[in-house]
Amino acid sequence: MSFSRADKSRFAEWLFTIDRTLLSALLSLVVIGLILSFAASPAVALKKGFHTYHFVERHVVFAAASVILMLSLSFLSPSRIRRFAAILLLAALAGMVTVLLTGAEMNGAQRWLSFAGYSLQPSEFAKPAFVVVMAWLFTEAVGRHDVPAAPIAIVLWALFAALLVSQPDVGQTVLISTTAGIMYLLAGLPIAGAAALALIGGAGLWLAYENLGHVQSRLDRFFSPLPFENFQVDRAMQSFAEGGLFGRGPGEGTIKSVLPDAHTDFIFAVVAEEYGVIACLVLLSIFATIVIKALIRAAEEPQAADRLAIQGLAIMFGLQALINMGVNIGMLPPKGMTLPFISAGGSSMIALAVTSGMLLALTRYRPDPQRLKKPRLVATLDTLDYARGEQQIETR
């Protein structure tokens, strides 16, 4: 089955305009995640009292749903992506409020809505939608002064951050605030405002440290650890030494048998132990490819709102991966953040599919609308008169 550029079908148009490097890198992460689920999940499932392939089966289902959702969203135009993001953000924020009112508490946090035997984390879906909406608001704040876009953006930012802290989820708060702060600067908004926001963010972290016991405990243990106090992080770091360059071999690792979060937060350590540091570097290079390629496409995008949305989505995607890897190698305190498409987790994987689908849709190759504008009628008539004159001269 072949397609030509003369084919005007929607699929053919998508096929010739999609960024294939970006698509290939994202799909490769999904495939790698499926493979690694067989390595990390069975031991955890048995420890938790499930059958051997409980988490593997869930991962397969969510991975398939993620690919379908990601590809479906990639067909949308930028304007429809913005509308979808606005609706999704409103729904996700409403879900976060519902979580605070009725959500069940799990592991000291109140982040999930439960129904039909599944749990849903609304904050995960709010993240990509928040980035796209903030990109539009920041762009409007720069280009138009008749709309209070900047104040609306700051209020929305504060609302989202407050809902996250209430759960509490300080790690995600830091992630979305850092992303939004970088987008603020990229949009060209006043530096003084960025400094003020940075001070507010610093004050917020200090308040979280003073008032949230688990935040204080994690930071204290990270900066001044007692022997055997950071067992999960210490064991994760040890797995890099035990795996060496090429790993102990598939299925030969032990970290998945001793860590309760080996299939989620610490799956990067499982990769290091069983497949080696080389495999970790390959995985890191795939994430780097996605971020760099997206930023290159953003630089070519003539529409400011779309350009900033691409940059924001790519930065958030890359930061989440770096935070997870940083925790695994002991450079950051534990955050409870998944490695995109690699870690197990239904809400996280579907939300990352939304992020990736938006990124693919916004980075599709489209002609500059300025170049598509029709020439002025007078200029067109002048050109035709000139062509006729040249033809008459040649006839003579």
C-alpha positions as CSV (number, residue, x, y, z in Angstrom):
1,M,0.0,0.0,0.0
2,S,1.5,3.3,-1.1
3,F,0.6,6.9,-0.9
4,S,1.6,9.9,-3.0
5,R,1.6,13.6,-2.2
6,A,-1.3,13.9,-4.8
7,D,-3.5,11.8,-2.4
8,K,-5.7,14.3,-0.5
9,S,-7.1,11.8,2.0
10,R,-6.8,12.8,5.7
11,F,-4.5,9.8,6.4
12,A,-2.2,10.6,3.5
13,E,-2.0,14.2,4.7
14,W,-1.1,13.1,8.2
15,L,1.5,10.6,6.9
16,F,3.3,13.3,5.0
17,T,3.1,16.0,7.6
18,I,3.8,14.1,10.8
19,D,7.3,14.4,12.3
20,R,8.5,10.8,11.8
21,T,11.5,11.1,14.1
22,L,9.4,12.3,17.0
23,L,6.8,9.6,16.3
24,S,9.4,6.8,16.1
25,A,11.0,7.9,19.3
26,L,7.7,8.0,21.2
27,L,6.6,4.6,19.9
28,S,10.0,3.1,20.8
29,L,9.5,4.2,24.4
30,V,6.1,2.4,24.5
31,V,7.7,-0.8,23.1
32,I,10.7,-0.6,25.5
33,G,8.2,0.0,28.4
34,L,6.3,-3.2,27.4
35,I,9.6,-5.2,27.3
36,L,10.7,-3.9,30.7
37,S,7.3,-4.6,32.3
38,F,8.1,-8.3,31.9
39,A,11.4,-7.7,33.7
40,A,10.2,-5.5,36.6
41,S,6.5,-6.3,37.2
42,P,6.2,-10.1,38.0
43,A,8.2,-10.0,41.2
44,V,6.3,-7.0,42.5
45,A,2.9,-8.6,41.6
46,L,3.7,-11.7,43.6
47,K,4.8,-9.7,46.6
48,K,1.5,-7.8,46.5
49,G,-0.5,-11.0,46.3
50,F,-1.5,-10.8,42.6
51,H,-0.9,-13.4,39.9
52,T,2.5,-13.2,38.1
53,Y,1.6,-11.2,35.1
54,H,-1.0,-8.9,36.7
55,F,0.9,-5.7,36.1
56,V,2.2,-6.9,32.7
57,E,-1.3,-7.4,31.5
58,R,-2.4,-3.9,32.8
59,H,0.7,-2.4,31.1
60,V,-0.2,-4.0,27.8
61,V,-3.8,-2.7,27.9
62,F,-2.8,0.8,28.9
63,A,0.0,0.9,26.3
64,A,-2.4,-0.1,23.5
65,A,-4.9,2.5,24.6
66,S,-2.1,5.1,24.8
67,V,-0.9,4.5,21.3
68,I,-4.5,4.8,19.9
69,L,-5.1,8.0,21.9
70,M,-1.7,9.5,20.9
71,L,-2.2,8.8,17.2
72,S,-5.8,10.0,17.3
73,L,-4.8,13.4,18.9
74,S,-2.0,13.8,16.3
75,F,-4.6,14.2,13.6
76,L,-6.1,17.4,15.2
77,S,-5.3,20.9,14.1
78,P,-3.6,23.4,16.5
79,S,-6.9,25.2,17.0
80,R,-8.7,22.0,18.0
81,I,-5.8,21.0,20.2
82,R,-6.3,24.3,22.1
83,R,-10.0,23.7,22.4
84,F,-9.5,20.1,23.6
85,A,-6.9,21.4,26.1
86,A,-9.3,24.0,27.5
87,I,-12.1,21.4,28.0
88,L,-9.7,18.8,29.4
89,L,-8.2,21.3,31.9
90,L,-11.6,22.3,33.2
91,A,-12.6,18.7,33.6
92,A,-9.3,17.7,35.3
93,L,-9.5,20.6,37.7
94,A,-13.1,19.7,38.6
95,G,-11.8,16.1,39.1
96,M,-9.1,17.4,41.5
97,V,-11.7,19.3,43.5
98,T,-13.8,16.1,43.7
99,V,-10.7,14.1,44.8
100,L,-10.3,16.5,47.8
101,L,-14.0,16.1,48.7
102,T,-14.5,12.4,48.1
103,G,-11.2,10.7,47.0
104,A,-9.8,7.9,49.0
105,E,-6.4,8.3,50.7
106,M,-3.6,6.0,49.5
107,N,-0.1,6.0,51.0
108,G,-0.7,9.3,52.8
109,A,-2.0,11.1,49.7
110,Q,-5.4,12.0,48.3
111,R,-5.0,12.0,44.6
112,W,-7.2,9.3,43.0
113,L,-10.8,8.8,42.0
114,S,-11.9,5.2,42.1
115,F,-14.5,3.6,39.9
116,A,-15.1,0.2,38.2
117,G,-12.0,-1.2,39.9
118,Y,-9.7,1.4,38.5
119,S,-8.2,4.5,40.0
120,L,-7.9,7.8,38.0
121,Q,-5.5,10.6,38.9
122,P,-7.0,13.8,37.5
123,S,-3.9,15.9,38.1
124,E,-2.0,13.8,35.5
125,F,-4.5,14.9,32.8
126,A,-4.4,18.5,33.9
127,K,-0.7,18.9,33.2
128,P,-0.6,18.8,29.4
129,A,-3.8,20.7,29.1
130,F,-2.4,23.4,31.5
131,V,0.7,23.8,29.4
132,V,-1.2,24.4,26.2
133,V,-3.7,26.8,27.8
134,M,-0.8,28.7,29.5
135,A,1.0,29.0,26.2
136,W,-2.1,30.6,24.6
137,L,-2.5,33.0,27.6
138,F,1.1,34.0,27.7
139,T,1.1,34.7,24.0
140,E,-2.1,36.8,24.3
141,A,-0.4,38.7,27.2
142,V,2.4,39.7,24.9
143,G,0.4,40.4,21.7
144,R,-2.7,42.0,23.1
145,H,-3.2,44.5,25.9
146,D,-7.0,44.7,25.8
147,V,-7.4,41.2,27.4
148,P,-6.1,40.5,31.0
149,A,-4.4,37.3,29.8
150,A,-1.4,37.6,32.2
151,P,-3.5,37.9,35.4
152,I,-5.7,35.1,34.3
153,A,-2.7,32.9,33.6
154,I,-1.2,33.6,37.1
155,V,-4.5,32.9,38.8
156,L,-4.9,29.6,36.9
157,W,-1.3,28.7,37.8
158,A,-1.9,29.4,41.5
159,L,-5.2,27.4,41.5
160,F,-3.5,24.4,39.9
161,A,-0.6,24.6,42.3
162,A,-2.9,25.0,45.3
163,L,-4.9,21.9,44.3
164,L,-1.7,19.9,43.9
165,V,-0.3,20.9,47.3
166,S,-3.6,20.1,48.9
167,Q,-3.3,16.4,47.8
168,P,-0.4,16.8,48.7
169,D,1.8,16.4,45.6
170,V,4.8,18.7,45.9
171,G,6.8,16.9,43.2
172,Q,4.2,17.6,40.5
173,T,3.8,21.2,41.8
174,V,7.5,21.7,41.3
175,L,7.3,20.2,37.8
176,I,4.4,22.3,36.5
177,S,5.7,25.5,38.2
178,T,9.2,25.0,36.7
179,T,7.6,24.4,33.2
180,A,5.3,27.4,33.5
181,G,8.2,29.6,34.7
182,I,10.3,28.7,31.7
183,M,7.4,29.3,29.4
184,Y,6.9,32.7,31.0
185,L,10.5,33.6,30.0
186,L,10.2,32.1,26.6
187,A,7.1,34.2,25.9
188,G,9.1,37.4,26.4
189,L,7.1,38.6,29.5
190,P,8.8,41.0,31.9
191,I,11.8,39.7,33.9
192,A,10.6,41.4,37.0
193,G,7.5,39.3,36.9
194,A,9.6,36.1,36.6
195,A,11.7,37.2,39.6
196,A,8.6,37.8,41.6
197,L,7.2,34.3,40.7
198,A,10.5,32.7,41.6
199,L,10.4,34.3,45.0
200,I,6.8,33.1,45.5
201,G,7.9,29.6,44.4
202,G,10.8,29.6,46.9
203,A,8.5,30.8,49.7
204,G,6.1,28.0,48.7
205,L,8.8,25.4,49.0
206,W,9.8,26.7,52.4
207,L,6.2,26.6,53.6
208,A,5.9,23.0,52.3
209,Y,9.0,22.0,54.2
210,E,7.8,23.6,57.4
211,N,4.2,22.3,57.3
212,L,4.3,19.0,55.4
213,G,5.9,16.2,57.4
214,H,6.7,13.9,54.5
215,V,8.4,16.8,52.5
216,Q,10.5,17.7,55.5
217,S,11.4,14.0,56.1
218,R,12.4,13.4,52.5
219,L,14.6,16.5,52.3
220,D,16.2,15.8,55.7
221,R,16.9,12.2,54.7
222,F,18.3,13.4,51.4
223,F,20.7,16.0,52.7
224,S,21.6,14.4,56.0
225,P,20.9,10.7,55.7
226,L,21.4,8.3,58.5
227,P,22.7,4.7,57.8
228,F,20.1,2.5,56.0
229,E,17.6,5.4,56.2
230,N,17.2,5.8,52.4
231,F,16.9,2.1,51.6
232,Q,15.1,2.4,48.2
233,V,17.4,5.1,46.9
234,D,20.5,3.4,48.2
235,R,19.5,0.1,46.7
236,A,18.7,1.8,43.4
237,M,22.2,3.4,43.3
238,Q,23.7,0.0,44.2
239,S,22.0,-1.6,41.1
240,F,24.0,0.6,38.8
241,A,27.3,-0.7,40.3
242,E,26.1,-4.3,40.2
243,G,24.9,-4.0,36.6
244,G,28.0,-2.5,35.2
245,L,28.2,-1.5,31.5
246,F,26.2,-4.4,30.1
247,G,24.0,-5.7,33.0
248,R,23.6,-9.0,34.8
249,G,21.2,-10.2,32.1
250,P,17.4,-10.2,31.7
251,G,15.7,-11.6,34.7
252,E,18.9,-11.8,36.8
253,G,18.4,-8.6,38.8
254,T,17.4,-8.6,42.5
255,I,16.2,-5.0,43.0
256,K,12.7,-5.8,41.7
257,S,12.4,-8.4,44.5
258,V,13.2,-6.0,47.3
259,L,11.7,-2.7,46.3
260,P,7.9,-2.2,46.3
261,D,8.2,0.5,43.6
262,A,10.5,-1.3,41.3
263,H,7.9,-1.3,38.5
264,T,7.1,2.4,38.8
265,D,9.4,5.0,40.5
266,F,12.6,2.8,40.4
267,I,12.3,1.0,37.0
268,F,15.3,2.9,35.7
269,A,17.4,1.1,38.4
270,V,16.0,-2.3,37.1
271,V,17.2,-1.3,33.7
272,A,20.6,-0.5,35.1
273,E,21.0,-3.8,36.9
274,E,19.7,-6.2,34.3
275,Y,20.7,-4.4,31.0
276,G,23.6,-2.1,32.2
277,V,24.6,1.5,32.0
278,I,24.8,1.4,28.2
279,A,21.1,0.6,28.1
280,C,20.4,3.4,30.4
281,L,22.3,5.8,28.2
282,V,20.3,4.5,25.1
283,L,17.1,5.2,27.0
284,L,18.3,8.7,28.0
285,S,19.3,9.4,24.4
286,I,15.7,8.6,23.2
287,F,14.3,11.1,25.7
288,A,16.8,13.6,24.6
289,T,15.9,13.0,21.0
290,I,12.2,13.7,21.7
291,V,12.9,16.9,23.6
292,I,15.6,18.3,21.1
293,K,13.6,17.4,18.0
294,A,10.5,19.1,19.5
295,L,12.4,22.2,20.3
296,I,13.9,22.3,16.8
297,R,10.4,22.1,15.3
298,A,9.2,24.8,17.7
299,A,11.9,27.1,16.4
300,E,10.5,26.6,12.9
301,E,6.9,27.3,14.0
302,P,5.6,30.7,12.9
303,Q,2.6,30.8,15.2
304,A,3.7,32.1,18.7
305,A,1.0,30.2,20.7
306,D,1.8,26.9,19.0
307,R,5.5,27.5,19.3
308,L,5.3,28.1,23.0
309,A,3.0,25.1,23.5
310,I,5.5,22.8,21.8
311,Q,8.3,24.2,24.0
312,G,6.2,23.7,27.1
313,L,5.1,20.2,26.4
314,A,8.7,19.1,25.4
315,I,10.2,20.7,28.6
316,M,7.6,19.1,30.9
317,F,8.1,15.7,29.2
318,G,11.9,16.0,29.5
319,L,11.9,17.3,33.1
320,Q,9.7,14.4,34.3
321,A,12.1,11.9,32.8
322,L,15.1,13.7,34.3
323,I,13.5,13.9,37.7
324,N,12.8,10.1,37.7
325,M,16.3,9.3,36.6
326,G,17.8,11.8,39.1
327,V,16.0,10.1,41.9
328,N,17.3,6.7,40.8
329,I,20.9,7.8,40.8
330,G,20.6,9.7,44.1
331,M,20.8,13.2,42.7
332,L,17.3,14.2,43.8
333,P,15.1,13.3,46.8
334,P,12.3,10.8,46.0
335,K,9.4,12.4,44.1
336,G,7.0,9.6,43.3
337,M,7.2,10.5,39.6
338,T,7.0,8.0,36.7
339,L,9.4,7.5,33.8
340,P,7.4,8.4,30.7
341,F,5.9,5.3,29.0
342,I,8.4,3.1,30.9
343,S,7.0,3.0,34.4
344,A,3.7,1.1,35.1
345,G,0.7,3.3,35.9
346,G,-2.6,3.7,34.0
347,S,-3.3,7.4,34.6
348,S,0.3,8.4,34.0
349,M,0.5,6.5,30.8
350,I,-2.8,7.8,29.3
351,A,-1.9,11.3,30.3
352,L,1.5,11.0,28.7
353,A,-0.3,9.8,25.6
354,V,-2.3,13.0,25.7
355,T,1.0,15.0,26.0
356,S,2.6,13.1,23.2
357,G,-0.5,13.4,20.9
358,M,-0.6,17.1,21.4
359,L,3.1,17.4,20.7
360,L,2.8,15.4,17.5
361,A,-0.2,17.4,16.4
362,L,1.5,20.8,17.0
363,T,4.8,19.7,15.4
364,R,3.2,18.5,12.1
365,Y,4.7,20.3,9.0
366,R,2.3,23.0,7.9
367,P,2.9,25.9,5.5
368,D,3.4,29.3,6.9
369,P,-0.1,31.0,6.7
370,Q,1.6,34.2,5.7
371,R,2.8,32.6,2.5
372,L,-0.6,31.3,1.7
373,K,-2.2,34.7,1.6
374,K,-3.4,35.7,-1.9
375,P,-1.6,38.5,-3.6
376,R,-3.3,41.8,-3.9
377,L,-5.7,42.0,-6.9
378,V,-4.0,45.1,-8.4
379,A,-0.6,43.4,-8.3
380,T,-2.1,40.3,-10.0
381,L,-3.7,42.4,-12.8
382,D,-0.4,44.2,-13.3
383,T,1.4,40.9,-13.7
384,L,-1.2,39.7,-16.2
385,D,-0.9,42.9,-18.3
386,Y,2.9,42.6,-18.3
387,A,2.7,39.0,-19.5
388,R,0.3,39.9,-22.3
389,G,2.6,42.7,-23.4
390,E,5.6,40.3,-23.5
391,Q,3.5,37.9,-25.6
392,Q,2.5,40.6,-28.1
393,I,6.2,41.6,-28.6
394,E,7.1,37.9,-29.3
395,T,4.3,37.6,-31.8
396,R,5.5,40.6,-33.7
